[in-house]
């Protein structure tokens, strides 16, 4: 099973959706990705989920999981429509709340095969995560696809 995570800015424009949907399709058909993980804190996350949900109609074997950075006992959440699972990374129980999203995102980059990114802010957690993923890519640990800014 090959897996993919998404990272991007919360204020991403809907104009990126067609390119995002094409890249999701490419990851399924060419790279063999069957498991997608996405957060739920912004516009890019919503578009990524929408693109995977659309792809699931064409490729019923793929799954979509919602990354949850806060312990499920503290903040229970059911998978939204179109999602198959929620995923809470292991060993996050003692992570301070203000670092939970950053730490959960980094966990994903450390444990997936692919990252699809839509990042343009120079000073953001998404940018820092993309730079980290790019360093991992140079060592052959992850494949990174960066969508162009629309």
N, C-alpha and C positions, 0 to 999 in steps of 0.2 A: 504494500500500500504506500503510495507516494502522497505527501501532504503539502499543503500550501497555506500560508498566512498572509494577511493584508495589513498594510500600514499606510496611513494617509492623514491629511489634515481634515479637521471637522468641517471647515468651510469650503470643501471641494465643490466645484460647480457641476451641475448636471451635464454639462458639455463633455465631461470625461467619460460618461457612461458607455457610449458606443465602443470606444477603444478598450475600456475595461471589460466589457462583455466579450469582445474579440479575444482578449488575452486569456480570459477564463476558459473560453472554448479551446484555445490553443493548448493551455495547460492540461486539459482533459484529454484531447485527441492526440496531441503530439508528445506530451511529457508523461502521460499516464497518471496524472493526479486524480485521486479518488476521494480524498478527505480535505475539506476546506475549513479553515478556522477564521472567524472574524469577531472583532469587538462590537460594541454598540454605543459609541460615544460621539458620533458625528456623521456628517454628510458622506464622507468616503466610505465609512463602515456600512452605512445604509445602502449605498450603491453597490458595494461589493457583495453584500448579502443578496440584493436583488439580482445581480448578474449570476450568482451561483444558483439561486432558486430557479431562474430561467433555464440554466444549463441542466439542472436536475430533471427537467421535463424531457429533455432530449437524451439524457444519460442517466437513467434511473439508478445506476449503481453508485453514484457519488453521494457523499454526505456533507452536511453543513453543520458545524458546531459553533455555538456562541461562547466566546472566551469571557469568563467572568473573573474579574480581578479581586473581588471581595468574597470572603468565605460564605458559602451557601447557607450556613446556619445563621449568619449575621444578616444577610440580605438575600432571602430566597428568591429565585427567579425561575420561571418556567420557560422552556424554549419557545420563542415567538413562532408564529405561523411560518412554515417553510424550513425551519431549523429542525435538525434531527436530535441534537444533544446540546447540553451545556458542558463546558470544560473548565474546571478550576485547577490550575497547575499545582503540583505537589509542593509541599514545604513552604507555602505562602502564609501560613497561619500567623506568624510573628512579624510579618512585613508591615511597617507602619502604613496606615491608610493613604497618606499622601504619596507614597511610593508604589502602591499596589499596582496601578495601571502600568507604570514604567517597568516594574519587575515582571509582571505577567507577559507583557509584550516581548521582553528580552528572553524569557523562558521559551516563548514560541519560536523566536528566531534561532534559538539553540537546538530546537527539537523538530523542525520541519525541513522538508527538502527544498521548498521554494518560497520566495517572498515576492509579492506583487506590491509595488509602492507607488504612491502619488504624493511626492514631497517637493515643495519649493521654498518654504520658509527656511532661512539660514539658521535661526535660533529656535529650535523646537525639539521636543522629545522625539517626534517622528524623524527629523533629520539625523539626530544622534543615533537612533536605531538603524536607520538606513546606512549610515557610515559604518556602524558595527557589523551589519549584515554584509556589506561590501568587503570588509576585511576578512570575514569568514568565507565569502565567495572566492577570494584570491587564494585561499587554502583548499578549495574544492569541497567545502562543507555545506554549501547552500547555493542555489541558483537564484539570482535576483533579477527581476524585471521592473524597470522604472518606466512608468507611463509619462509621456511628455505633458507639460502643462498646457491646458486649453485656455 
